[in-house]
Amino acid sequence: MKYHFIQQQSEGKFVNQLCCVMQVSPSAYYAWLKRPAKLITAEELHLYRRAKALFIESRESLGSRQLMNALRTEGFQIGRYKTRSLMKQLKLTVKQRVAYNTPPSESTVMLLLTTC
């Protein structure tokens, strides 16, 4: 993300200053420029999209095992550790849901107070 910004803003000039502002070394920026872009297959892209969709549908509660089982039922051949690395790559972190407790009604409170 930082490198893209530097590339868009610099146009070949002031790279050192932009790297300093973005807290990136110029050598790392130039190494990023030389590195080829990673190409992914259509099948991988479909896997990424389905994994993200399933995770969001579950209200961000699926762990790697449950996500693996959900993807397998959809026909993907994927293991637990591949699912775990996929979750890291897509930045999918599980949020534990908390049960909602309704506050007691007024009549229940009065009943509890009178019995004590």
ZIBEL-V655646 format. One record per helix or strand of 2 or more residues. SS is the DSSP state (H for helix, E for strand). FROM is the first residue (numbers start at 0). LEN is the number of residues. If there is no record, write none. Layout:
ss=[SS:SS]
from=[FROM:FROM]
len=[LEN:LEN]
//
This chain:
ss=[H:H:H:H:H:H:H]
from=[1:14:25:41:63:79:105]
len=[9:7:9:16:10:10:10]
//
